Amino acid sequence: MLTLFFIWLPFAIPIYYFLGEKDPNLTTIITMAILFVIFLCLVKFWGKYIYKNDHIFQYYGLVNSKKNLVHLGKGLIIGFCFTWLLFGVESLFGWLNFQFPTMAFPKLILEGFISAIGIGFAEELFFRGWLLSELERDFSLSISGFLNALMFGISHFIKPISEIIRTIVTFPALLLLGYTLVSAKRSHQNLLGISIGLHSGLVWGYYILNVGEMITYTESVPQWITGIDKNPIAGIMGLGFLSILLYITKISKKIPSDISSK
């Protein structure tokens, strides 16, 4: 991790210096893309020289197969539908209203899909690929799964103490999401497609609704029910739906007991 950070810094610092204030979004995209490319190179090196494995990405579950592609599509549909179902239920309760998007819908769908796939692929290869594999080498399935979810939650919850306290309900949701993605991978022959699909589907569904400004809250219930700062997983409803999603992934298929069969 430190190696990745120090290799990335010489690229990130000048980009933030010259472009940061002019275009923060572009700066983030460029720096994160560079970080991910460096990560891919280091993982390839790690697999070849540390584990003597020339196919480390396949070991992590990134297999070029029809089954993995089907799992990707399955996860994408489930994640997308779950996001819209959550907001649909809240609409039925009168907690929010839907409205037409503020930008062209086809463009919104395409931009959301590209962003979601990029985020899902990068984060799942790191967390449910490399990191989970490293944890499984030293711990049992249950402990490695919990540690993976814990690290996933912490990495997405780095903020000032005052904000941590104010949005603390988000952390259990992040833990639950992280463990759900671990469970999804393990219940699908340790192939990474399902977790990439689920993660991307959740992001894609929320991107369309959020960026397109398609929902307005009626403020008829407290934010801790619908989601603090309009974050759907930062509320009781989000926690409930993530719990259902975890249950579905755990019963979908029997979790294999031999992780070395990747």
ChimeraX attribute file (.defattr): number of C-alpha atoms within 10 A of each C-alpha:
attribute: neighborCount
match mode: 1-to-1
recipient: residues
	/A:1	7
	/A:2	7
	/A:3	10
	/A:4	14
	/A:5	13
	/A:6	10
	/A:7	13
	/A:8	19
	/A:9	13
	/A:10	10
	/A:11	14
	/A:12	18
	/A:13	13
	/A:14	11
	/A:15	16
	/A:16	17
	/A:17	11
	/A:18	11
	/A:19	15
	/A:20	15
	/A:21	10
	/A:22	11
	/A:23	11
	/A:24	11
	/A:25	11
	/A:26	13
	/A:27	19
	/A:28	16
	/A:29	11
	/A:30	15
	/A:31	18
	/A:32	15
	/A:33	14
	/A:34	15
	/A:35	18
	/A:36	18
	/A:37	14
	/A:38	17
	/A:39	21
	/A:40	16
	/A:41	11
	/A:42	15
	/A:43	17
	/A:44	17
	/A:45	16
	/A:46	16
	/A:47	17
	/A:48	14
	/A:49	11
	/A:50	10
	/A:51	10
	/A:52	11
	/A:53	15
	/A:54	14
	/A:55	13
	/A:56	19
	/A:57	18
	/A:58	15
	/A:59	21
	/A:60	22
	/A:61	24
	/A:62	20
	/A:63	18
	/A:64	11
	/A:65	11
	/A:66	9
	/A:67	15
	/A:68	21
	/A:69	17
	/A:70	14
	/A:71	23
	/A:72	22
	/A:73	18
	/A:74	17
	/A:75	24
	/A:76	29
	/A:77	17
	/A:78	17
	/A:79	25
	/A:80	20
	/A:81	15
	/A:82	20
	/A:83	22
	/A:84	16
	/A:85	14
	/A:86	18
	/A:87	22
	/A:88	16
	/A:89	13
	/A:90	17
	/A:91	17
	/A:92	10
	/A:93	10
	/A:94	14
	/A:95	19
	/A:96	20
	/A:97	15
	/A:98	14
	/A:99	12
	/A:100	12
	/A:101	16
	/A:102	11
	/A:103	12
	/A:104	10
	/A:105	13
	/A:106	9
	/A:107	11
	/A:108	18
	/A:109	17
	/A:110	13
	/A:111	15
	/A:112	23
	/A:113	20
	/A:114	13
	/A:115	15
	/A:116	24
	/A:117	19
	/A:118	14
	/A:119	17
	/A:120	24
	/A:121	18
	/A:122	19
	/A:123	18
	/A:124	28
	/A:125	24
	/A:126	19
	/A:127	19
	/A:128	30
	/A:129	25
	/A:130	19
	/A:131	18
	/A:132	22
	/A:133	18
	/A:134	15
	/A:135	17
	/A:136	18
	/A:137	12
	/A:138	10
	/A:139	12
	/A:140	11
	/A:141	18
	/A:142	12
	/A:143	13
	/A:144	20
	/A:145	22
	/A:146	19
	/A:147	20
	/A:148	24
	/A:149	25
	/A:150	18
	/A:151	16
	/A:152	23
	/A:153	21
	/A:154	13
	/A:155	11
	/A:156	11
	/A:157	16
	/A:158	10
	/A:159	11
	/A:160	8
	/A:161	9
	/A:162	9
	/A:163	11
	/A:164	14
	/A:165	11
	/A:166	10
	/A:167	18
	/A:168	15
	/A:169	18
	/A:170	26
	/A:171	19
	/A:172	17
	/A:173	23
	/A:174	24
	/A:175	19
	/A:176	23
	/A:177	23
	/A:178	27
	/A:179	23
	/A:180	26
	/A:181	27
	/A:182	29
	/A:183	24
	/A:184	32
	/A:185	25
	/A:186	26
	/A:187	19
	/A:188	23
	/A:189	21
	/A:190	28
	/A:191	28
	/A:192	30
	/A:193	30
	/A:194	33
	/A:195	33
	/A:196	31
	/A:197	30
	/A:198	29
	/A:199	27
	/A:200	30
	/A:201	29
	/A:202	22
	/A:203	22
	/A:204	29
	/A:205	23
	/A:206	21
	/A:207	19
	/A:208	21
	/A:209	21
	/A:210	15
	/A:211	15
	/A:212	19
	/A:213	15
	/A:214	15
	/A:215	18
	/A:216	14
	/A:217	16
	/A:218	11
	/A:219	11
	/A:220	10
	/A:221	12
	/A:222	11
	/A:223	17
	/A:224	20
	/A:225	17
	/A:226	25
	/A:227	20
	/A:228	19
	/A:229	11
	/A:230	15
	/A:231	16
	/A:232	23
	/A:233	27
	/A:234	24
	/A:235	24
	/A:236	19
	/A:237	19
	/A:238	22
	/A:239	23
	/A:240	14
	/A:241	18
	/A:242	21
	/A:243	15
	/A:244	14
	/A:245	20
	/A:246	21
	/A:247	14
	/A:248	14
	/A:249	22
	/A:250	19
	/A:251	12
	/A:252	12
	/A:253	13
	/A:254	12
	/A:255	18
	/A:256	13
	/A:257	10
	/A:258	10
	/A:259	15
	/A:260	10
	/A:261	9
	/A:262	12
